[in-house]
Amino acid sequence: MSKETALWYFESVNLYNVLCPHKTKTMGDTHTFTEFKKDEFIYFPDEKSTHIYMIASGRVKIGHYLDDGKEVVTAILSTGEIFGELALAGEDQRKDFAQAMDSVSICPLSIDDLKDLMKEDKELSFKMLKLVGLRLMKLERKLELLVFKDARTRIIEFLKDSASWKGKKVGFETMIPTKLTHKDIAALTGTSRQTVTTILNELKDQNLINFDRRKILIRDIDQLK
């Protein structure tokens, strides 16, 4: 994955600190957090796209439904990350849903307010457009994996992508901080929890990775095949 793709995570987190209404002088005194309980929806498909959202705490699942009602998860986001930004790309109605995975605190920002901020700050405008572009790249990447790759390849490519987006180099090894469960990884890769567990354990037995509840360690990403 390219360095530009790695900016998906870091730009999102950095923009949270710029855009969160609580951190701006003009909106901080009057703005309130919006709280959601586990499994509550922040928005549904076909709702009007009027806001972008910043996660102050908790985790949010982004996905959509197929014609047969099957759920497809496209992202699991956590504290500091931004979602709903496709409204800037001309999305009038939501094509996906956003659902709280646990107790979540959200900072909403209206698209009109965001556009006003972008008019005043060309650097912010550039970063927001770049973030939208990277989001679209991630969606295309996920579609490619789901359509053309088998389960093992999907999971390995997921690990490589996660290393690119959030990984930290430690010598030859790459450490990915994550709270994702095997069930979460299964949802993101279009596989089953049992398949994820089996493949991760196989990779661990081959000394290609190690993992616990807080992190995944890739021994040598070039050897992960």
C-alpha positions as CSV (number, residue, x, y, z in Angstrom):
1,M,0.0,0.0,0.0
2,S,1.2,3.6,-0.7
3,K,2.1,6.3,1.8
4,E,-0.9,8.2,0.5
5,T,-3.2,5.4,1.6
6,A,-1.6,5.4,5.1
7,L,-2.8,9.0,5.4
8,W,-6.4,7.7,5.6
9,Y,-6.0,7.0,9.3
10,F,-3.6,9.8,10.3
11,E,-5.4,12.6,8.4
12,S,-8.7,11.5,9.8
13,V,-7.4,11.6,13.4
14,N,-5.6,14.9,12.8
15,L,-8.7,16.5,11.3
16,Y,-10.8,15.5,14.3
17,N,-8.6,17.9,16.4
18,V,-9.3,20.7,13.8
19,L,-13.0,20.1,13.1
20,C,-14.5,19.0,16.4
21,P,-16.9,21.8,17.4
22,H,-15.7,21.5,21.0
23,K,-12.2,22.5,19.9
24,T,-13.3,25.7,18.1
25,K,-13.8,29.1,19.7
26,T,-17.0,29.9,17.8
27,M,-18.8,26.6,18.5
28,G,-17.2,25.1,21.6
29,D,-19.4,26.8,24.2
30,T,-22.8,25.8,22.6
31,H,-22.0,22.5,21.1
32,T,-23.0,19.2,22.8
33,F,-21.8,15.6,22.2
34,T,-24.3,13.2,20.9
35,E,-24.4,9.9,22.7
36,F,-25.4,6.5,21.3
37,K,-25.9,3.2,23.1
38,K,-24.5,-0.1,21.7
39,D,-26.2,-1.1,18.5
40,E,-28.0,2.2,18.0
41,F,-27.8,3.7,14.5
42,I,-26.3,7.1,13.9
43,Y,-27.8,7.2,10.5
44,F,-29.5,4.8,8.0
45,P,-29.3,4.3,4.2
46,D,-31.4,6.9,2.3
47,E,-31.3,9.5,5.1
48,K,-30.2,12.9,3.9
49,S,-26.5,13.6,4.1
50,T,-26.4,16.7,6.2
51,H,-23.5,16.2,8.6
52,I,-20.0,14.7,9.0
53,Y,-19.3,13.0,12.3
54,M,-16.2,12.7,14.5
55,I,-15.8,10.0,17.1
56,A,-15.0,11.4,20.5
57,S,-15.0,7.9,22.1
58,G,-16.2,4.4,21.2
59,R,-16.3,2.5,18.0
60,V,-18.6,2.9,14.9
61,K,-19.4,0.3,12.2
62,I,-20.0,1.5,8.6
63,G,-21.7,-0.7,6.2
64,H,-24.6,-1.3,3.7
65,Y,-27.2,-3.9,2.9
66,L,-27.3,-6.1,-0.3
67,D,-30.6,-6.6,-2.1
68,D,-31.1,-9.9,-0.1
69,G,-30.7,-8.0,3.2
70,K,-27.2,-9.3,3.9
71,E,-25.0,-6.8,5.8
72,V,-21.7,-5.8,4.3
73,V,-19.3,-4.0,6.7
74,T,-16.9,-1.6,5.0
75,A,-15.2,-0.1,8.0
76,I,-14.9,-0.2,11.8
77,L,-13.8,3.2,13.1
78,S,-12.7,4.4,16.5
79,T,-11.8,7.4,18.6
80,G,-10.6,10.4,16.6
81,E,-11.8,9.1,13.2
82,I,-14.2,10.8,10.9
83,F,-17.1,9.4,8.9
84,G,-20.0,10.6,6.8
85,E,-17.6,12.8,4.7
86,L,-18.9,11.5,1.4
87,A,-21.5,14.2,1.6
88,L,-18.7,16.5,0.4
89,A,-18.5,14.4,-2.8
90,G,-22.1,15.1,-3.7
91,E,-23.8,12.4,-1.8
92,D,-27.3,13.8,-1.1
93,Q,-28.6,10.6,0.6
94,R,-26.7,8.1,2.6
95,K,-25.9,4.9,0.8
96,D,-24.5,3.2,3.9
97,F,-25.4,3.0,7.6
98,A,-23.4,4.0,10.7
99,Q,-24.0,2.0,13.9
100,A,-22.5,2.2,17.4
101,M,-20.6,-0.9,18.4
102,D,-20.5,0.1,22.0
103,S,-21.3,3.3,24.0
104,V,-20.3,6.0,21.6
105,S,-19.9,9.8,21.9
106,I,-20.1,11.7,18.6
107,C,-19.3,15.2,17.5
108,P,-21.5,16.1,14.5
109,L,-20.7,19.0,12.2
110,S,-23.1,20.3,9.6
111,I,-21.9,20.2,6.0
112,D,-22.8,23.9,5.7
113,D,-20.5,24.7,8.7
114,L,-17.8,22.6,7.2
115,K,-18.0,24.3,3.9
116,D,-17.7,27.7,5.6
117,L,-14.6,26.5,7.4
118,M,-13.1,25.2,4.2
119,K,-13.7,28.5,2.4
120,E,-11.7,30.2,5.1
121,D,-8.9,27.6,5.2
122,K,-7.5,26.4,1.9
123,E,-5.3,23.8,3.7
124,L,-8.3,22.4,5.4
125,S,-10.1,22.2,2.1
126,F,-7.3,20.3,0.6
127,K,-7.1,17.8,3.5
128,M,-10.8,17.2,3.4
129,L,-10.9,16.5,-0.3
130,K,-7.9,14.2,0.1
131,L,-9.7,12.3,2.9
132,V,-12.7,11.8,0.7
133,G,-10.5,10.5,-2.1
134,L,-8.7,8.0,0.3
135,R,-12.1,6.8,1.6
136,L,-13.2,6.0,-2.0
137,M,-9.8,4.2,-2.6
138,K,-10.5,2.1,0.5
139,L,-14.0,1.2,-0.7
140,E,-12.6,0.1,-4.1
141,R,-9.9,-1.9,-2.4
142,K,-12.4,-3.8,-0.3
143,L,-14.6,-4.5,-3.3
144,E,-11.6,-5.9,-5.1
145,L,-10.8,-8.2,-2.2
146,L,-14.4,-9.5,-1.8
147,V,-14.9,-10.2,-5.5
148,F,-11.6,-11.6,-6.6
149,K,-9.8,-13.1,-3.5
150,D,-10.3,-16.3,-1.5
151,A,-10.8,-16.2,2.3
152,R,-7.1,-16.7,3.2
153,T,-6.0,-14.0,0.8
154,R,-8.6,-11.6,2.1
155,I,-7.5,-12.0,5.6
156,I,-3.8,-11.7,4.7
157,E,-4.5,-8.6,2.6
158,F,-6.5,-7.2,5.5
159,L,-3.5,-7.6,7.8
160,K,-1.2,-5.9,5.2
161,D,-3.7,-3.0,4.7
162,S,-4.1,-2.5,8.4
163,A,-0.3,-2.5,8.8
164,S,-0.2,0.2,6.1
165,W,-3.0,2.3,7.6
166,K,-2.2,2.0,11.4
167,G,0.9,-0.1,11.8
168,K,4.0,1.0,13.7
169,K,7.4,-0.3,12.6
170,V,9.5,-2.0,15.3
171,G,12.7,-3.2,13.6
172,F,11.6,-5.7,10.9
173,E,8.3,-6.2,12.6
174,T,5.1,-4.2,12.3
175,M,2.8,-3.7,15.3
176,I,-0.9,-3.0,14.6
177,P,-2.8,-1.6,17.6
178,T,-6.3,-2.9,17.4
179,K,-9.4,-3.8,19.4
180,L,-10.9,-5.8,16.6
181,T,-12.2,-9.2,17.5
182,H,-12.1,-12.2,15.2
183,K,-15.8,-11.5,14.6
184,D,-15.0,-7.9,13.5
185,I,-12.3,-9.1,11.1
186,A,-14.7,-11.7,9.7
187,A,-17.2,-8.9,9.0
188,L,-14.6,-6.7,7.3
189,T,-13.3,-9.6,5.1
190,G,-16.6,-11.3,4.2
191,T,-15.6,-14.5,6.0
192,S,-16.6,-16.3,9.1
193,R,-15.3,-16.0,12.7
194,Q,-14.2,-19.6,12.6
195,T,-12.3,-19.0,9.3
196,V,-10.5,-16.0,10.8
197,T,-9.5,-17.9,13.9
198,T,-8.2,-20.8,11.9
199,I,-6.2,-18.7,9.5
200,L,-4.7,-16.4,12.2
201,N,-3.7,-19.5,14.2
202,E,-2.1,-21.0,11.2
203,L,-0.1,-17.8,10.5
204,K,0.9,-17.8,14.2
205,D,2.1,-21.4,14.1
206,Q,4.2,-20.5,11.0
207,N,5.7,-17.6,13.1
208,L,4.5,-15.1,10.6
209,I,2.3,-13.2,13.1
210,N,1.5,-13.0,16.8
211,F,-1.6,-11.4,18.4
212,D,-3.5,-10.7,21.5
213,R,-6.6,-8.7,22.4
214,R,-4.8,-5.4,21.9
215,K,-2.5,-5.8,19.0
216,I,-1.4,-7.9,16.0
217,L,2.3,-8.2,15.4
218,I,3.5,-9.0,11.8
219,R,7.0,-10.6,12.0
220,D,8.1,-9.6,8.5
221,I,5.4,-8.1,6.2
222,D,7.4,-9.2,3.1
223,Q,7.1,-12.8,4.2
224,L,3.4,-12.7,4.8
225,K,1.9,-14.5,1.9
